[in-house]
Amino acid sequence: GENVEQHPSTLSVQEGDSAVIKCTYSDSASNYFPWYKQELGKRPQLIIDIRSNVGEKKDQRIAVTLNKTAKHFSLHITETQPEDSAVYFCAASRETSGSRLTFGEGTQLTVNP
Amino acid sequence: DSGVTQTPKHLITATGQRVTLRCSPRSGDLSVYWYQQSLDQGLQFLIQYYNGEERAKGNILERFSAQQFPDLHSELNLSSLELGDSALYFCASSPRIGAGSTDTQYFGPGTRLTVL
């Protein structure tokens, strides 16, 4: 089955700096890669996603890049703010698996004012 | 608010007991997924239903079962509970399966289960 690895497990940045979180996946048939933000005790919230026919997607301060050949994808957050502090999860899925999401282990991002 | 609702919010019970968690998907969504989040296992897929039928199974224990009803709400039944079953249980929904693309999943607020 699919395996998703996520790095780093913790990331601390100063307000205004950029943050990058990286994930690798094992199943070359995976075609959908969402990123979720989860605050303590709350539900995972989708912040951005990318499909395998696209190499990069941007939404304001957030961008995701996908390298299908290397089987890795990354989340980039620019101009970080304290409210960006949360746990971020990457995930992968493919339609033929019923669209189940396989998650990475999460990255605790702390943005220091 | 994702539009996915889950009840109850919190559940405290004893080992050996049985509980039922309920999920109502977003209006119009046919697919429901259940995930378990524990400290040592992260977010793990349990099971998926699509329009009333089981579609995919993940690492779901035999003590756990689920179903999706004609009104599309879903219930996750956990029996013979053990201490290790304590976790956050999330339900997610999406409009459909496949048709050449993978649908976005929206998560409910979760049910926190504590087994004492």
Interface residues (C-beta under 8 A of the other chain):
Chain A: N31 Y32 P34 Y36 G41 K42 R43 P44 Q45 L46 D49 R51 F89 A91 S93 R94 E95 T96 S97 G98 S99 R100 L101 T102 F103 G104 E105 G106
Chain B: S2 S31 Y33 Y35 G42 L43 Q44 F45 Q48 Y50 R55 A56 G58 L88 F90 A92 S94 I97 G98 G100 S101 T102 D103 T104 Q105 Y106 F107 G108 P109 G110 R112
